[in-house]
């Protein structure tokens, strides 16, 4: 099978580091370019603690984005939101496709961009883009920018997708998402002392991942479903746990919910379905993996659906690699099921 040469934009952050760590073990993707404006010239493996005691490519150094050449078959972008649009034309001059992890091209509606992604709107450059969730979406071979979902968005979508797809719920859905500190990135001003032994609201009702969840609910539901979303900060380094509360239609029972989850995810290699089995989804059991764990509880006409993921892998780097595998005709799980080594943070 062909080996593809790939690049990483924004390689010094947590997601960029996970991309490099995972890709360093991928049999068909070879990292030949990795950018960091602040670390240009520094060996990549000196800045990521996952490589303290092992070396994969010690000669690979960070470069500035302006140094990108035509060597890369495609690019993974882990740039902060608002940065890629400033450089999109130049990047696409040197590569045919970008797998974008930031929020820049998830939406084309200017009202949504103005409210949730003003930095993207201010520097917007039009592109042939496609919003892509590997377990749900179809491949668009013409897309130049493949946009991966936000970490809390995709965990929430996994929780409600079987219910809306099979039209099992009605009325309002309340989603409670809890996330670890690595979701804020390396540049977060919040210290360990702020997070440890603490729990607090991160964003209530106005989180930028809400329109993604809302879009999926409207796309796959036969009837209107109203979504309320709140995000909370957990005292963990990595991981997301979603609890979605919904009202079942009068004729729906537990067996219908079980069947819906099974049918939606039975052929999806990275979604584990636990049904009502105790203890169900947990953050610890997905830590360092590209798996999502799903489960549910049904009682008195209501459904509590649960999902856990690793925000840096299934919510970001791993999902991007999974998407690239699919797009380039490589088995979906390639490079994503090996034993984790050097997880950081």
C-alpha positions as CSV (number, residue, x, y, z in Angstrom):
1,X,0.0,0.0,0.0
2,X,1.2,3.5,-0.8
3,X,2.8,5.6,1.9
4,X,1.6,9.2,2.1
5,X,3.7,12.1,3.2
6,X,1.8,14.4,5.5
7,X,2.2,17.6,7.4
8,X,1.0,19.0,10.7
9,X,0.1,22.7,11.2
10,X,0.2,23.9,14.8
11,X,2.4,21.0,15.9
12,X,3.4,22.4,19.3
13,X,0.0,22.2,21.0
14,X,-1.6,19.3,22.8
15,X,-3.5,18.2,19.7
16,X,-0.5,18.7,17.4
17,X,1.6,16.6,19.8
18,X,-1.0,13.8,19.8
19,X,-1.1,13.9,16.0
20,X,2.7,13.5,15.8
21,X,2.7,10.8,18.4
22,X,0.0,8.7,16.7
23,X,1.3,9.4,13.2
24,X,4.8,8.3,14.2
25,X,3.4,4.8,14.5
26,X,1.2,4.9,11.4
27,X,2.4,2.5,8.7
28,X,1.2,4.5,5.8
29,X,1.5,8.1,6.9
30,X,4.9,9.7,7.2
31,X,5.2,13.2,8.9
32,X,7.6,15.3,6.8
33,X,6.5,18.8,7.8
34,X,5.4,20.2,11.2
35,X,4.9,23.9,11.9
36,X,5.2,26.1,14.9
37,X,5.9,29.8,14.5
38,X,7.4,30.1,18.0
39,X,9.5,26.9,17.9
40,X,10.9,27.0,14.3
41,X,14.3,25.3,14.1
42,X,13.8,23.3,17.3
43,X,13.6,19.4,17.1
44,X,10.0,18.4,17.4
45,X,10.7,15.5,19.8
46,X,12.4,17.9,22.3
47,X,9.1,19.7,22.9
48,X,6.8,16.8,23.4
49,X,7.2,14.8,26.6
50,X,5.9,11.6,25.0
51,X,9.3,11.4,23.3
52,X,11.5,11.9,26.4
53,X,12.7,8.3,26.3
54,X,12.1,7.3,22.7
55,X,13.1,8.8,19.4
56,X,11.3,8.3,16.1
57,X,12.6,11.1,14.0
58,X,15.1,13.2,16.0
59,X,16.1,15.2,13.0
60,X,12.6,16.6,12.2
61,X,12.4,20.2,13.3
62,X,9.6,22.7,13.5
63,X,9.3,25.1,10.5
64,X,7.3,28.2,9.9
65,X,4.2,27.8,7.8
66,X,5.8,30.0,5.1
67,X,8.3,27.2,4.6
68,X,5.7,24.7,3.5
69,X,6.6,23.0,0.2
70,X,4.8,20.7,-2.2
71,X,6.1,17.6,-0.4
72,X,2.9,16.8,1.6
73,X,0.2,14.8,0.0
74,X,-2.2,16.2,2.6
75,X,-2.1,18.3,5.8
76,X,-3.6,18.0,9.3
77,X,-4.3,21.4,10.8
78,X,-4.4,21.8,14.6
79,X,-4.0,25.6,14.4
80,X,-6.0,27.8,16.8
81,X,-9.4,28.9,15.4
82,X,-9.0,32.0,13.2
83,X,-5.5,31.2,11.9
84,X,-6.0,28.7,9.0
85,X,-8.2,31.1,7.0
86,X,-5.4,33.6,6.9
87,X,-3.1,31.0,5.2
88,X,-5.6,28.8,3.4
89,X,-4.8,29.8,-0.1
90,X,-1.1,29.4,0.4
91,X,-1.5,26.0,2.1
92,X,-3.7,24.7,-0.7
93,X,-1.1,25.9,-3.2
94,X,1.2,23.2,-1.7
95,X,-1.2,20.3,-0.9
96,X,-4.4,18.9,-2.2
97,X,-6.3,18.4,1.1
98,X,-6.5,19.6,4.7
99,X,-8.0,17.7,7.6
100,X,-9.0,20.6,9.8
101,X,-9.5,20.1,13.6
102,X,-10.3,23.8,14.4
103,X,-13.7,25.3,14.1
104,X,-13.0,27.6,11.2
105,X,-14.9,25.9,8.4
106,X,-17.5,23.9,10.2
107,X,-20.2,26.5,9.2
108,X,-21.0,28.7,6.3
109,X,-23.8,30.6,7.9
110,X,-22.5,34.1,8.7
111,X,-24.9,34.5,11.6
112,X,-23.5,31.4,13.3
113,X,-19.9,32.5,12.6
114,X,-20.6,36.0,13.9
115,X,-22.0,34.5,17.1
116,X,-19.6,31.6,17.8
117,X,-16.6,32.0,15.5
118,X,-16.0,35.8,15.0
119,X,-12.3,35.2,14.4
120,X,-13.1,32.9,11.5
121,X,-15.6,35.3,10.0
122,X,-13.1,38.2,10.2
123,X,-10.5,36.3,8.1
124,X,-12.8,34.0,6.1
125,X,-11.6,32.6,2.8
126,X,-14.1,30.4,0.9
127,X,-13.1,26.8,0.4
128,X,-14.6,23.6,-0.9
129,X,-15.2,22.3,2.7
130,X,-17.1,19.3,4.1
131,X,-18.1,18.7,7.7
132,X,-17.2,15.1,8.5
133,X,-17.9,12.7,11.3
134,X,-16.5,9.3,10.4
135,X,-19.3,7.2,11.9
136,X,-22.1,9.4,10.5
137,X,-21.1,11.4,7.4
138,X,-20.4,10.4,3.8
139,X,-17.1,11.1,2.1
140,X,-17.0,14.1,-0.2
141,X,-14.1,13.4,-2.7
142,X,-14.2,17.0,-4.0
143,X,-13.7,18.7,-0.6
144,X,-10.4,20.5,-0.1
145,X,-11.0,21.1,3.6
146,X,-12.4,18.2,5.7
147,X,-13.7,19.7,8.9
148,X,-13.7,17.5,12.0
149,X,-16.3,18.1,14.7
150,X,-15.5,19.8,18.0
151,X,-14.6,17.4,20.9
152,X,-17.6,18.1,23.1
153,X,-19.8,18.3,20.0
154,X,-18.9,14.9,18.7
155,X,-19.4,13.3,22.2
156,X,-22.8,14.9,22.5
157,X,-23.7,13.8,18.9
158,X,-22.8,10.2,19.7
159,X,-25.2,10.4,22.7
160,X,-28.3,11.6,20.7
161,X,-27.7,10.4,17.1
162,X,-29.4,7.0,17.5
163,X,-32.4,8.6,19.2
164,X,-32.9,11.3,16.5
165,X,-32.1,8.9,13.6
166,X,-34.9,6.5,14.7
167,X,-37.2,9.3,15.8
168,X,-37.5,8.1,19.3
169,X,-37.6,11.4,21.2
170,X,-39.6,14.5,21.3
171,X,-39.4,18.0,22.8
172,X,-36.3,19.2,24.5
173,X,-32.9,17.6,25.0
174,X,-30.7,18.7,27.8
175,X,-27.0,17.9,27.3
176,X,-24.5,18.2,30.2
177,X,-20.8,17.8,29.0
178,X,-17.9,17.7,31.4
179,X,-14.3,18.2,30.1
180,X,-10.7,17.9,31.2
181,X,-8.2,20.8,31.4
182,X,-6.3,19.8,28.2
183,X,-9.3,21.0,26.2
184,X,-8.2,24.5,26.9
185,X,-4.8,23.9,25.3
186,X,-1.3,24.7,26.3
187,X,-1.9,28.5,26.4
188,X,-4.6,28.3,29.0
189,X,-4.2,30.8,31.9
190,X,-5.9,28.4,34.3
191,X,-3.4,26.8,36.7
192,X,-3.5,23.4,38.3
193,X,-4.5,25.1,41.5
194,X,-7.6,26.4,39.8
195,X,-8.7,23.0,38.6
196,X,-7.6,20.5,41.2
197,X,-10.4,19.4,43.7
198,X,-12.7,21.8,41.9
199,X,-15.7,21.6,39.6
200,X,-17.4,24.5,37.8
201,X,-19.4,25.7,34.9
202,X,-17.4,26.3,31.7
203,X,-20.1,27.6,29.4
204,X,-23.8,27.6,29.8
205,X,-26.1,27.6,26.7
206,X,-23.6,29.6,24.6
207,X,-20.9,27.1,23.9
208,X,-19.6,27.2,20.3
209,X,-20.1,23.5,19.9
210,X,-23.9,23.8,20.3
211,X,-24.7,24.7,16.7
212,X,-22.9,21.5,15.6
213,X,-25.1,19.4,17.8
214,X,-28.2,21.3,16.7
215,X,-27.3,20.8,13.1
216,X,-27.0,17.0,13.4
217,X,-30.3,16.9,15.4
218,X,-32.1,18.9,12.7
219,X,-30.5,16.9,9.8
220,X,-31.4,13.4,11.0
221,X,-34.6,14.0,13.0
222,X,-38.1,13.9,11.3
223,X,-39.4,16.3,14.0
224,X,-38.0,19.4,15.6
225,X,-35.7,18.7,18.5
226,X,-34.7,21.6,20.8
227,X,-31.2,21.3,22.3
228,X,-29.8,23.0,25.4
229,X,-26.1,22.5,26.1
230,X,-23.9,23.3,29.1
231,X,-20.2,22.5,29.5
232,X,-18.4,22.0,32.9
233,X,-14.8,21.9,33.8
234,X,-13.6,18.6,35.4
235,X,-10.6,18.0,37.7
236,X,-8.9,15.7,35.1
237,X,-6.3,16.3,32.5
238,X,-8.1,14.7,29.6
239,X,-11.5,13.2,28.9
240,X,-15.1,14.2,28.2
241,X,-18.2,12.7,29.7
242,X,-21.6,13.6,28.3
243,X,-25.0,13.0,29.8
244,X,-28.0,13.7,27.5
245,X,-31.5,13.8,29.0
246,X,-34.4,13.4,26.6
247,X,-38.1,12.5,26.6
248,X,-39.2,9.4,24.7
249,X,-42.2,9.3,22.5
250,X,-45.2,7.5,24.3
251,X,-44.9,4.4,22.2
252,X,-41.1,4.0,22.7
253,X,-39.6,1.6,25.3
254,X,-36.2,0.4,26.4
255,X,-36.0,-2.2,23.7
256,X,-36.5,0.4,21.0
257,X,-33.6,2.5,22.5
258,X,-31.4,-0.6,22.7
259,X,-32.1,-1.5,19.1
260,X,-31.4,2.1,17.9
261,X,-28.0,2.2,19.6
262,X,-27.1,-1.2,18.3
263,X,-28.1,-0.5,14.7
264,X,-26.4,2.9,14.7
265,X,-23.0,1.7,16.0
266,X,-22.8,-2.1,15.4
267,X,-20.4,-1.7,12.4
268,X,-18.4,1.3,13.9
269,X,-15.1,0.0,15.1
270,X,-14.4,2.9,17.5
271,X,-17.8,3.1,19.2
272,X,-18.3,0.7,22.1
273,X,-21.9,0.1,23.1
274,X,-22.5,-1.0,26.7
275,X,-26.3,-0.6,26.8
276,X,-27.5,-0.5,30.4
277,X,-24.6,-2.6,31.6
278,X,-23.0,-1.3,34.8
279,X,-20.8,0.7,35.2
280,X,-21.3,1.9,31.6
281,X,-19.1,4.6,29.9
282,X,-16.2,5.9,31.9
283,X,-13.4,8.4,31.2
284,X,-10.6,6.1,32.5
285,X,-11.5,3.3,30.0
286,X,-11.1,5.5,27.0
287,X,-8.1,7.5,28.2
288,X,-5.4,7.5,25.5
289,X,-7.6,5.8,22.9
290,X,-9.7,6.6,19.9
291,X,-12.8,4.9,21.3
292,X,-16.1,6.3,22.4
293,X,-18.1,4.5,25.0
294,X,-21.9,4.8,24.8
295,X,-24.7,3.6,27.1
296,X,-28.1,4.6,28.3
297,X,-30.7,4.3,31.1
298,X,-34.5,4.3,30.3
299,X,-37.1,5.0,33.0
300,X,-40.6,6.5,33.1
301,X,-40.6,7.6,29.5
302,X,-37.2,9.3,29.8
303,X,-33.8,8.4,28.4
304,X,-30.4,9.3,29.8
305,X,-27.8,8.6,27.2
306,X,-24.1,8.6,28.1
307,X,-20.8,8.9,26.2
308,X,-17.2,9.1,27.2
309,X,-14.2,10.0,25.0
310,X,-10.6,11.1,25.2
311,X,-10.9,14.8,24.1
312,X,-7.4,14.9,22.5
313,X,-7.7,11.6,20.5
314,X,-11.3,10.7,19.7
315,X,-12.2,14.4,20.1
316,X,-9.4,15.6,17.9
317,X,-6.2,14.0,16.6
318,X,-7.4,10.4,16.5
319,X,-10.6,11.3,14.7
320,X,-8.7,13.3,12.1
321,X,-6.4,10.3,11.4
322,X,-9.5,8.0,11.3
323,X,-11.0,10.4,8.7
324,X,-7.8,10.4,6.6
325,X,-7.7,6.6,6.7
326,X,-11.2,6.5,5.3
327,X,-10.5,9.2,2.7
328,X,-7.4,7.5,1.4
329,X,-8.7,3.9,1.3
330,X,-6.8,2.7,4.3
331,X,-8.5,0.4,6.9
332,X,-10.2,2.8,9.3
333,X,-8.5,1.6,12.5
334,X,-4.9,1.7,11.1
335,X,-2.5,3.4,13.4
336,X,-5.2,3.9,16.1
337,X,-5.4,0.6,17.9
338,X,-1.8,0.0,19.0
339,X,-1.0,0.2,22.7
340,X,-0.6,3.8,23.9
341,X,2.9,4.8,24.9
342,X,4.1,8.1,26.3
343,X,0.6,9.7,26.8
344,X,1.0,13.4,27.7
345,X,-0.8,15.2,29.2
